[in-house]
């Protein structure tokens, strides 16, 4: 069987959920026994989102092989339970960088380098790259942006060419669009969808299936009208109605027969019905939690939920595993101070200090660590959260009042967090941090060892600064325990406070590897500790 290619575009408005639809379809095809992966093509000129402000783009996700990618790749991995890679996220910046580099090397001598064919040829090469590995039966490609945007036109043109070049049974196009409900008229309106599809068709791409994002049920009459005016087969207009959880969407798409339409169009036969037993069991636990537990997430980008998307989803997974609903209370680190700490944190059964970069909000994060440490509240720090836990301990237990990270105070006399040695000569910001999966050896008898149940683990990283090993002896003598180190470099990966009910912090990002069916162990342990704190009535 040839590798099959499915393309997902969006129209009318952004943020309709192309990534969730792509991931849901992939989940259904995977559950039928097909080998599936998803790739994202983003129209912005940044090489990757590593240098983008989380307020603008949400979380920067990191893959096993160290790619800084769009947050949708997190959805892909959580839905499918597979690892993505650098090849799964391509930006306009990467495309142009490759073509311009080739031009400088003389690859196009005598030719005028143009969007067509040079840029579109490189886009097509990238679109087909994963299929050439022989590892996948179906490649789903999500095209970022909205049809009609200037930035996405080269991607749509590449799709048009592939639709023309490929055997008909190897190419399928899905267009996700919006059906708005006008409250005053009490009507669902199809005209925006008609215009969006017409625009896509004017660019030469003809969708095989239209998925309509809607708040209300689509009647058979509306579906027929859309099919008629958008020139798709009757029955190939389906709805994606608001769901109570994103993990319900695969079941909704199964009910709409999306996977059946796709395999029929692609000529794939003799497949079993999708086995979604594990997903349904997860949803049952998620929908019927035994109790609630309140946990504070202290960060600097809390106004935008997508800035901490993987952490939020990890709490969903861990809550289901612990048979509870985690109520996450976001606390803006910049606004946290001695005067309101008890009000904002006093009722919490757990405190997580989130990752981040830069000076803004650091004192609030340090205060949150101190509050958790002094009041016996279960604490979990991630990346910068771990670094601030070390700073707080050095300041308030060792008495080094000026202890700091050299990221914000290069002249501190006690740099308990310092720039990694291999970063000191680096001047380029993009893609130069310590990125991707690294091993960590867990100390025998430690909390981390009990949580993971094994000596050696592998987790993903995204940082430039590290625990300054010069201070390890003093910190451990005062009660802080180093419980995880990189076996090759000795880099400190995990710290704990054994005298505390539950206090653990990691230099790595455990949230990147949590899935509904395999929740991340540290998050599960943290949630269970918060439940115990709640059960103790404290």
C-alpha positions as CSV (number, residue, x, y, z in Angstrom):
1,X,0.0,0.0,0.0
2,X,1.3,3.5,-0.9
3,X,1.6,6.0,1.9
4,X,-1.6,8.0,2.0
5,X,-1.7,11.8,2.6
6,X,-4.5,13.7,4.4
7,X,-4.4,17.5,4.5
8,X,-6.4,19.6,7.0
9,X,-7.0,23.3,6.3
10,X,-9.1,25.8,8.1
11,X,-11.4,28.7,7.1
12,X,-13.5,31.6,8.3
13,X,-11.6,32.0,11.6
14,X,-8.5,30.8,13.4
15,X,-8.5,28.7,16.6
16,X,-11.3,26.4,15.4
17,X,-9.3,23.3,16.4
18,X,-7.6,22.0,13.3
19,X,-5.0,20.3,15.5
20,X,-7.7,18.5,17.6
21,X,-9.5,17.3,14.4
22,X,-6.3,16.1,12.9
23,X,-5.3,14.3,16.1
24,X,-8.8,12.8,16.5
25,X,-8.7,11.4,13.0
26,X,-5.3,10.1,13.6
27,X,-6.4,8.4,16.8
28,X,-9.3,6.7,15.0
29,X,-7.1,5.5,12.1
30,X,-4.5,4.3,14.6
31,X,-7.2,2.5,16.5
32,X,-8.0,0.6,13.3
33,X,-4.5,-0.7,13.2
34,X,-2.9,1.9,10.8
35,X,0.5,3.4,11.4
36,X,-0.2,7.2,11.5
37,X,1.7,10.4,12.3
38,X,0.8,14.1,12.0
39,X,2.8,17.1,10.8
40,X,2.2,20.8,11.2
41,X,3.1,23.4,8.6
42,X,3.1,26.9,10.1
43,X,3.0,30.0,8.0
44,X,5.2,32.3,10.2
45,X,8.7,33.2,9.2
46,X,10.3,32.3,12.5
47,X,12.4,29.2,12.1
48,X,10.6,27.7,15.1
49,X,8.5,29.1,18.0
50,X,11.5,29.0,20.4
51,X,11.9,32.7,20.4
52,X,8.2,33.6,20.3
53,X,6.4,35.2,23.3
54,X,4.0,32.7,24.9
55,X,1.4,35.4,25.0
56,X,1.5,35.5,21.2
57,X,1.8,31.8,20.4
58,X,1.1,29.8,23.5
59,X,3.4,27.1,24.8
60,X,6.6,26.1,22.9
61,X,6.5,22.3,22.9
62,X,9.7,20.2,22.8
63,X,10.2,16.8,21.1
64,X,12.4,13.9,22.1
65,X,15.0,14.9,19.5
66,X,15.1,18.5,20.7
67,X,12.9,20.4,18.3
68,X,11.1,23.5,19.6
69,X,7.7,23.2,18.0
70,X,4.1,24.4,17.8
71,X,1.9,23.4,20.8
72,X,-0.2,21.3,18.4
73,X,2.5,18.7,18.4
74,X,1.7,18.2,22.1
75,X,-1.9,17.4,21.1
76,X,-0.6,14.9,18.5
77,X,1.6,13.1,21.0
78,X,-1.0,13.1,23.8
79,X,-3.7,11.6,21.4
80,X,-1.5,9.1,19.7
81,X,1.0,8.2,22.4
82,X,3.9,8.4,19.9
83,X,6.9,10.6,19.6
84,X,7.1,13.3,17.0
85,X,10.3,14.8,15.7
86,X,11.9,17.8,14.0
87,X,10.4,16.6,10.7
88,X,6.9,17.0,12.1
89,X,6.9,20.8,12.4
90,X,7.8,23.0,9.4
91,X,7.6,26.7,9.2
92,X,7.8,29.2,6.3
93,X,11.1,30.3,7.9
94,X,12.6,26.8,7.6
95,X,11.5,26.6,4.0
96,X,12.9,29.9,3.0
97,X,16.1,29.3,5.0
98,X,16.7,26.0,3.1
99,X,16.0,27.5,-0.4
100,X,18.1,30.6,0.3
101,X,21.0,28.5,1.6
102,X,20.9,26.4,-1.5
103,X,20.8,29.5,-3.7
104,X,24.0,30.8,-1.9
105,X,25.6,27.5,-2.5
106,X,24.9,27.7,-6.2
107,X,22.2,25.1,-6.5
108,X,20.1,27.3,-8.8
109,X,22.9,28.8,-10.9
110,X,21.4,30.7,-13.9
111,X,17.9,30.5,-12.6
112,X,15.6,33.1,-10.9
113,X,14.6,31.7,-7.6
114,X,10.8,32.0,-7.2
115,X,7.9,31.0,-5.0
116,X,6.8,28.6,-7.8
117,X,8.6,26.3,-8.3
118,X,11.4,26.6,-5.8
119,X,9.5,27.4,-2.6
120,X,6.6,25.1,-3.4
121,X,9.0,22.3,-4.4
122,X,10.7,22.5,-1.0
123,X,7.3,22.5,0.7
124,X,6.3,19.4,-1.2
125,X,9.5,17.7,-0.4
126,X,8.9,18.4,3.3
127,X,5.3,17.3,3.1
128,X,6.3,13.9,1.7
129,X,9.5,13.4,3.8
130,X,7.9,11.3,6.6
131,X,6.2,9.1,4.1
132,X,9.5,8.1,2.5
133,X,10.6,6.5,5.7
134,X,8.3,3.5,5.2
135,X,7.2,3.8,8.9
136,X,3.7,5.2,8.3
137,X,0.6,4.2,6.3
138,X,-1.1,7.6,6.7
139,X,0.5,11.1,7.0
140,X,-1.9,13.8,8.2
141,X,-0.7,17.3,7.5
142,X,-2.2,20.3,9.3
143,X,-1.8,23.5,7.5
144,X,-1.6,26.4,9.9
145,X,-3.4,29.7,9.5
146,X,-6.7,30.4,7.7
147,X,-7.4,29.9,3.9
148,X,-7.2,33.3,2.3
149,X,-4.2,34.5,4.5
150,X,-1.3,35.7,2.3
151,X,1.1,33.7,4.5
152,X,-0.4,30.3,3.9
153,X,-0.9,30.6,0.1
154,X,2.4,28.8,-0.8
155,X,1.3,25.8,1.3
156,X,-2.1,25.7,-0.4
157,X,-0.4,25.9,-3.8
158,X,1.9,23.0,-2.8
159,X,-1.3,21.0,-1.8
160,X,-2.8,21.9,-5.2
161,X,0.2,20.5,-7.0
162,X,0.2,17.3,-4.9
163,X,-3.5,16.8,-5.5
164,X,-2.7,17.0,-9.2
165,X,0.4,14.8,-9.1
166,X,-0.7,12.0,-6.8
167,X,-3.0,9.1,-7.6
168,X,-6.5,10.1,-6.6
169,X,-6.7,7.4,-3.9
170,X,-3.5,8.7,-2.1
171,X,-4.7,12.3,-1.5
172,X,-7.5,13.5,0.7
173,X,-8.4,17.1,1.7
174,X,-10.4,18.0,4.8
175,X,-11.5,21.6,5.4
176,X,-12.5,22.8,8.9
177,X,-14.8,25.8,8.9
178,X,-17.2,27.7,11.2
179,X,-21.0,27.6,11.1
180,X,-21.9,30.7,13.3
181,X,-25.1,30.8,15.2
182,X,-26.8,34.2,15.1
183,X,-28.7,34.6,18.3
184,X,-30.9,37.4,17.1
185,X,-32.1,35.3,14.2
186,X,-31.9,32.0,16.0
187,X,-30.2,30.6,12.9
188,X,-27.1,28.8,11.9
189,X,-25.5,30.5,8.9
190,X,-23.7,28.6,6.1
191,X,-22.6,31.5,4.0
192,X,-19.2,32.0,5.7
193,X,-18.5,28.3,5.0
194,X,-19.5,28.6,1.4
195,X,-17.2,31.6,0.9
196,X,-14.3,29.8,2.6
197,X,-14.7,26.7,0.5
198,X,-15.0,28.8,-2.7
199,X,-11.8,30.6,-1.8
200,X,-10.0,27.2,-1.3
201,X,-11.4,26.0,-4.6
202,X,-10.3,29.2,-6.3
203,X,-6.8,28.3,-5.2
204,X,-7.2,24.9,-6.9
205,X,-7.8,22.7,-3.9
206,X,-11.0,20.8,-3.7
207,X,-12.0,19.5,-0.3
208,X,-13.3,15.9,0.0
209,X,-14.8,16.4,3.5
210,X,-16.0,19.5,5.2
211,X,-16.0,19.5,9.0
212,X,-18.2,22.2,10.5
213,X,-17.3,23.7,13.8
214,X,-20.6,24.5,15.5
215,X,-22.3,25.2,18.8
216,X,-25.6,23.7,17.6
217,X,-26.6,20.5,15.9
218,X,-26.6,20.7,12.1
219,X,-29.8,19.5,10.6
220,X,-29.8,17.1,7.5
221,X,-31.1,20.0,5.5
222,X,-28.2,22.3,6.4
223,X,-25.7,19.5,5.7
224,X,-27.2,18.9,2.3
225,X,-27.2,22.7,1.5
226,X,-23.5,22.9,2.4
227,X,-22.6,19.9,0.3
228,X,-24.6,21.2,-2.7
229,X,-23.1,24.7,-2.7
230,X,-19.6,23.5,-1.8
231,X,-19.4,20.7,-4.4
232,X,-18.7,17.8,-2.0
233,X,-20.5,14.5,-1.9
234,X,-23.7,14.2,0.1
235,X,-22.8,12.9,3.5
236,X,-19.3,14.3,3.4
237,X,-20.4,17.4,5.5
238,X,-20.0,16.6,9.2
239,X,-20.2,18.5,12.4
240,X,-17.7,19.1,15.2
241,X,-19.9,20.3,18.0
242,X,-18.6,21.8,21.2
243,X,-17.4,18.9,23.4
244,X,-17.0,18.7,27.2
245,X,-13.4,17.5,26.8
246,X,-11.0,17.6,23.8
247,X,-10.6,13.8,24.4
248,X,-14.3,13.3,23.6
249,X,-13.7,14.6,20.0
250,X,-12.4,11.3,18.6
251,X,-15.6,9.6,19.7
252,X,-17.7,12.5,18.2
253,X,-15.8,12.1,14.9
254,X,-16.3,8.3,15.0
255,X,-20.0,9.0,15.4
256,X,-19.9,11.3,12.4
257,X,-18.1,8.4,10.4
258,X,-15.1,10.6,9.6
259,X,-12.7,7.7,9.7
260,X,-14.9,5.5,7.5
261,X,-15.1,8.3,4.9
262,X,-11.3,8.7,5.0
263,X,-10.4,5.0,4.6
264,X,-13.0,4.6,1.8
265,X,-11.7,7.6,-0.1
266,X,-8.1,6.4,0.3
267,X,-9.0,2.9,-0.8
268,X,-7.9,1.2,2.4
269,X,-10.0,-2.0,3.0
270,X,-10.3,-4.9,5.4
271,X,-9.7,-2.8,8.5
272,X,-11.3,-3.6,11.9
273,X,-13.5,-1.1,13.7
274,X,-11.5,1.3,15.9
275,X,-10.7,-0.1,19.4
276,X,-11.1,2.9,21.7
277,X,-11.5,0.9,25.0
278,X,-8.6,2.7,26.8
279,X,-9.8,6.1,25.7
280,X,-13.4,5.4,26.8
281,X,-12.1,4.2,30.2
282,X,-10.1,7.4,30.6
283,X,-13.1,9.5,29.7
284,X,-15.3,7.7,32.2
285,X,-12.8,8.4,35.0
286,X,-12.5,12.0,33.8
287,X,-16.3,12.6,33.7
288,X,-17.0,11.0,37.1
289,X,-14.3,12.1,39.5
290,X,-14.6,11.0,43.1
291,X,-13.6,14.4,44.5
292,X,-12.0,17.8,43.8
293,X,-8.6,19.1,44.8
294,X,-7.3,22.7,44.5
295,X,-3.8,23.3,43.2
296,X,-2.1,26.6,42.5
297,X,-0.1,27.1,39.3
298,X,2.2,30.0,39.9
299,X,3.5,31.5,36.6
300,X,4.1,34.6,34.6
301,X,2.0,33.9,31.6
302,X,-1.2,32.8,33.4
303,X,-3.5,35.2,31.4
304,X,-3.2,32.8,28.4
305,X,-4.0,29.2,29.3
306,X,-2.2,27.8,26.2
307,X,1.1,29.2,27.7
308,X,1.0,26.2,30.1
309,X,-0.9,23.8,27.9
310,X,1.1,20.7,28.6
311,X,1.0,21.3,32.4
312,X,-2.8,21.9,32.3
313,X,-3.3,18.6,30.3
314,X,-0.9,16.7,32.6
315,X,-3.2,17.7,35.5
316,X,-6.2,16.3,33.6
317,X,-4.4,13.0,33.0
318,X,-3.2,12.8,36.6
319,X,-6.6,13.8,38.0
320,X,-8.3,10.9,36.1
321,X,-5.6,8.5,37.3
322,X,-6.2,9.6,40.9
323,X,-10.0,9.6,40.5
324,X,-10.3,13.3,41.2
325,X,-10.8,16.6,39.4
326,X,-7.9,19.0,39.7
327,X,-9.0,22.5,39.9
328,X,-6.1,24.6,38.8
329,X,-6.0,28.1,40.2
330,X,-3.6,30.3,38.2
331,X,-1.6,32.8,40.2
332,X,0.3,35.6,38.5
333,X,3.8,35.4,40.0
334,X,4.3,39.2,39.4
335,X,1.3,40.0,41.6
336,X,2.2,37.6,44.4
337,X,3.7,39.3,47.5
338,X,3.9,38.9,51.3
339,X,0.7,40.8,51.8
340,X,-1.5,38.5,49.7
341,X,0.4,35.1,49.8
342,X,-1.9,33.6,52.5
343,X,-5.0,34.7,50.6
344,X,-3.9,33.3,47.2
345,X,-2.1,30.2,48.4
346,X,-3.5,29.4,51.9
347,X,-6.4,27.3,50.6
348,X,-4.4,25.4,48.1
349,X,-3.6,21.7,48.6
350,X,-0.6,21.8,46.3
351,X,1.6,24.5,44.7
352,X,3.3,24.2,41.3
353,X,5.8,26.8,40.2
354,X,5.9,26.9,36.5
355,X,8.7,27.3,33.9
356,X,9.7,30.6,32.3
357,X,12.5,32.9,31.4
358,X,13.6,36.3,32.5
359,X,13.4,38.4,35.7
360,X,9.7,39.3,35.7
361,X,7.8,37.5,38.4
362,X,10.8,35.7,39.9
363,X,10.3,37.1,43.4
364,X,6.7,35.9,43.4
365,X,7.9,32.4,42.4
366,X,10.5,32.4,45.2
367,X,7.8,33.5,47.7
368,X,5.5,30.7,46.5
369,X,8.3,28.2,47.1
370,X,8.8,29.6,50.6
371,X,5.1,29.5,51.4
372,X,4.9,25.8,50.4
373,X,8.1,24.9,52.2
374,X,7.1,26.6,55.5
375,X,3.5,25.6,55.5
376,X,3.9,21.9,54.5
377,X,2.0,22.3,51.3
378,X,2.9,19.7,48.6
379,X,5.2,21.5,46.2
380,X,6.3,20.7,42.6
381,X,8.7,22.9,40.7
382,X,9.5,22.6,36.9
383,X,12.6,24.0,35.3
384,X,12.7,27.7,36.4
385,X,10.5,26.5,39.3
386,X,13.3,24.1,40.4
387,X,15.9,26.9,40.1
388,X,13.8,29.2,42.2
389,X,13.4,26.5,44.8
390,X,17.2,26.3,45.1
391,X,17.5,30.1,45.3
392,X,14.8,30.2,48.0
393,X,16.5,27.5,50.1
394,X,19.9,29.2,49.7
395,X,18.4,32.6,50.8
396,X,16.2,31.5,53.7
397,X,17.9,28.4,55.0
398,X,21.6,28.9,54.3
399,X,21.2,32.6,54.9
400,X,22.7,33.8,51.6
401,X,20.3,36.7,51.2
402,X,21.7,37.7,47.7
403,X,21.6,34.1,46.3
404,X,20.3,34.3,42.8
405,X,20.5,33.0,39.3
406,X,23.1,34.7,37.1
407,X,20.3,34.9,34.5
408,X,19.0,37.9,36.4
409,X,21.9,38.9,38.7
410,X,25.2,38.3,37.0
411,X,27.1,40.0,39.9
412,X,25.6,38.0,42.8
413,X,28.1,36.7,45.3
414,X,26.2,33.4,45.6
415,X,25.3,32.2,42.0
416,X,23.5,29.0,43.1
417,X,22.1,28.8,39.6
418,X,24.5,29.6,36.8
419,X,24.8,29.5,33.0
420,X,25.7,26.0,31.7
421,X,29.3,25.9,30.7
422,X,28.6,25.0,27.0
423,X,26.2,28.0,26.8
424,X,28.7,30.6,27.8
425,X,30.1,31.1,24.3
426,X,26.7,31.0,22.6
427,X,25.3,34.2,21.2
428,X,22.5,32.9,18.9
429,X,19.2,32.5,20.8
430,X,17.1,30.3,18.6
431,X,17.5,26.5,19.0
432,X,20.7,26.7,21.1
433,X,19.4,25.7,24.6
434,X,19.8,22.3,26.1
435,X,16.9,20.7,24.3
436,X,15.3,17.2,24.0
437,X,15.5,14.0,26.0
438,X,18.4,13.2,28.4
439,X,18.9,10.5,30.9
440,X,18.7,10.9,34.6
441,X,19.8,8.5,37.4
442,X,17.6,8.5,40.5
443,X,19.1,8.1,43.9
444,X,18.1,5.0,45.8
445,X,15.7,5.7,48.6
446,X,14.6,9.1,47.2
447,X,11.1,10.3,46.6
448,X,11.8,10.4,42.8
449,X,13.0,6.8,42.8
450,X,9.8,5.7,44.6
451,X,7.6,7.7,42.2
452,X,9.2,6.4,39.0
453,X,10.0,2.9,40.3
454,X,13.2,2.6,38.4
455,X,16.8,3.9,38.6
456,X,17.2,5.4,35.1
457,X,14.7,7.7,33.4
458,X,14.6,9.9,30.3
459,X,12.9,13.3,30.2
460,X,12.9,16.4,28.0
461,X,14.7,19.7,28.6
462,X,14.6,23.3,27.6
463,X,17.0,25.5,29.6
464,X,20.3,27.4,29.6
465,X,20.9,27.7,33.3
466,X,21.6,24.9,35.8
467,X,22.2,24.1,39.5
468,X,25.7,25.3,40.4
469,X,27.4,22.2,41.7
470,X,29.8,24.4,43.8
471,X,27.0,24.8,46.4
472,X,25.8,21.2,46.4
473,X,27.7,20.2,49.6
474,X,26.3,23.2,51.6
475,X,22.8,22.8,50.3
476,X,22.7,19.0,51.0
477,X,24.2,19.5,54.5
478,X,21.3,21.9,55.3
479,X,18.6,19.4,54.2
480,X,18.2,19.8,50.5
481,X,18.7,16.4,48.7
482,X,19.9,16.0,45.1
483,X,18.0,12.9,44.0
484,X,18.5,12.9,40.2
485,X,21.6,13.6,38.1
486,X,22.6,13.2,34.5
487,X,24.8,10.1,34.4
488,X,27.1,11.5,31.8
489,X,27.6,15.1,32.9
490,X,26.6,15.1,36.6
491,X,24.1,17.9,35.9
492,X,21.6,18.1,38.8
493,X,18.1,17.2,37.5
494,X,16.0,16.7,40.6
495,X,16.0,18.2,44.1
496,X,13.9,17.2,47.1
497,X,13.3,18.2,50.8
498,X,13.0,14.8,52.6
499,X,11.8,16.6,55.8
500,X,8.8,18.0,53.9
501,X,5.6,16.0,53.3
502,X,6.0,16.4,49.5
503,X,8.6,18.7,47.9
504,X,10.2,17.9,44.6
505,X,11.5,20.0,41.7
506,X,12.9,19.0,38.3
507,X,15.2,20.8,35.8
508,X,13.5,18.9,33.0
509,X,9.9,19.3,31.8
510,X,7.9,16.1,32.7
511,X,4.7,17.6,31.3
512,X,5.9,17.0,27.7
513,X,5.5,13.2,28.0
514,X,2.1,12.9,29.8
515,X,-0.7,11.2,27.9
516,X,-4.3,10.2,29.0
517,X,-3.4,6.5,28.9
518,X,0.1,7.0,30.5
519,X,-0.1,10.0,32.9
520,X,3.2,11.4,34.0
521,X,4.3,9.8,37.3
522,X,5.4,13.0,39.0
523,X,2.1,14.7,38.3
524,X,0.2,11.7,39.6
525,X,2.2,11.6,42.8
526,X,1.8,15.3,43.2
527,X,-1.9,15.2,42.8
528,X,-2.2,12.2,45.3
529,X,-0.1,14.2,47.8
530,X,-2.5,17.1,47.4
531,X,-5.4,14.8,48.0
532,X,-3.7,13.5,51.2
533,X,-3.2,17.1,52.3
534,X,-6.9,17.8,51.6
535,X,-8.0,14.6,53.4
536,X,-5.9,15.6,56.5
537,X,-8.1,18.8,56.7
538,X,-5.1,21.1,56.5
